[in-house]
């Protein structure tokens, strides 16, 4: 859904500039409050598209911003593949392995799912930023003179921070690698200088973005790399003193212990004063979701996001195809002749594999390390085949020499003894080597067989990726399905509903829906929404949950002051799951986190038994979903059906007897806010409701971990 908002945000930056963008308050969303865009959006994608737009204009190759937004994901996916080649080269130092990794990355479904043209989402350029940052980090450790590249690593990391909240993974990945190298005894001045440059430049740049602020120094999940930075300074100071004072190893260890004790003591004093002040916060709910079941993070809003669900095992075979079966040999190769780059790939793969298992959307961060490991496997095979082919060029001469040698020896053979298993295996290996050298036919046949097998795998892999790419390239607002007779059918219900809003409602109409659909209602239907996928205001979303899960009259007493229309997804009538009924238990949980009169435990639906709780059956959402399609549902009193899509997948209702006074009050408040800055206000008619709510705090999270 995000891709329906980002093009409009990019258009705003092109027209008004970066400074105005950071101060932009969008009053057509999150009615009646509005949303401060600069502090709730990562601006990297907008900055990138604006820069491309102006650059093409300056070079005399003008392109519309819409076309740029469509093509940016495809352009950046190519760049990600190039950085994958460079990182694979650093790890394996093999052109064959690097080329294979690049080829696999370019058609890997796990990468394609966020890199198809038109998929204008933060992750579509964030993957490139991840690949670039990791390559520059590994490159900065190659030799004693490569540490200045740490500066480029820091700048690449700053770009990563601007694009996606996943920058926390990048920061911690580099921190874990640096700490691991120290523990493995691979510490040197190059590591210290490269990490120092990266951390100082990266953190300085990160805090410049309003959405990040001082989180690198306040957020618990970002303090680990800070401790690594301090530890490296202490370690480098100790080594410097050792060189200056010509300390023996024993004296150096004693000095290091004392310096470490002083450092830990100072750090403990700082933490003692900082923690009680609340300057450092606990782990965020999204990060906790990586270590606990996704429905037990303590934050019901985070729990409700489908992309935060654990990844089913079958998804790996579907998203990684051939790579899923070939990564292991390349991974094992990293343990031979270990270098800093190989240690990085080992840690990168393990961390990405773990996090991808915990959250579906994080499959994309496993794409690069998996492709590189599989590239290492194919690189090894290609290296062997290359040597075989070269050997075949001189096979005839070798056969003649072997024949002459056998004739001279009179065909004598060494008799194998019946020793232990090791001796027998060694004898078998020697026999195989002799036969390999003696028979050019066997060598050629092996090369051909391996080549055909590799081609067979690649052809099947290419077919799988091509099918996946086709599926991902379909516009998500228009779906392709099949009728009962098997004929292809276009399911156009969603676009049809949004265009109905655009063409049949007043421009100042306000549409209430669950937050998932806000971006599309605003971006496609061009109407004001009460919430969207930014989810910056927990309490306001809880208000929507209360409206939708309350009985009809009770919900109307709230909705009449906020909305003109109510839109619900009813896709189960069209044969698709995941509609608002499926999401409604989350609505009740989120609503109850702010409005304590909602008992979410009594709001449930057992689809297998077709049983529904009394609370859900009386709710507004259930009635809007089933009205006229289920004879058991009574006639609506306070809402009027005005639109139902062709396949009954989207329904729109008009709120009856709306409050004109509340709408005019909100309009005056927003007009004042546009002139003086800030957000809007709830109408006075809802003061009774606002007084009832209790803001969601971390103290409440324990209730939702059960």
Buried (B, 14 or more C-beta within 10 A) or exposed (E): BBBBBBBBBBBBBBEEEEEEBBBBBBBBBBBBBBBBBBBBBBBBBBBBBBEBBEEBEEEEEEEEBEEBBBBBBBBBBEBBBBBBBBBBBBBBBBBBBBBBBBBBBBBBBBBBBBBBBBBBBBBBBBBBBBBBBBBBBBBBBBEEEBBEBBBBBBBBBBBBBBBBBBBBBBBBBBBBBBBBBBEEEBBBEBBBBBBBBBBBBBBEBBBEBBBBBEBBBBBEBBBBBBEBBBBBBBBBBBBEBBEEEEBEEEEBEEBBEEBBEEBEEEEEEEEEEEEEEEEBEEBBBBBBBBEEEBBEBBBBBBBBBEEBBBBEEEBBEBBBBBBBEBBEBBBEBBEEEEBBBBBBBBBBBEBBBEBBBBBBBBBBBBBBBBBBBBBBBBBBBBBBBEEBEEBBEEBEEBBEEBEEEBEEEEEEEEEEEEEEEEEEEEBEEEEEEEEBBBBBEEBBEBBEEBBEEBEEBBEEBBEBBEEBBEEBEEEEBEBEEEEEEEEEBEBBBBBBBBBBBBEEBEEEBBBBBBBBBBBBBBBBBBBBBBBBBBBBBBBBBBBBBBBBBBBBEBBBBBBBBBBBBBBBBBBBBBEBEEBBBBBBBBBBBBBBBBBEEBEBEEBBBEEEEEEBBEBBBBBBBBBBBBBEEEEEBEEBEBBEEBBBBEBBBBBBBBBEEBBEEBBEBBEEBBEEBEEEEBBBBBBEBBEEBEEEBEEBEEEBBEEBBE
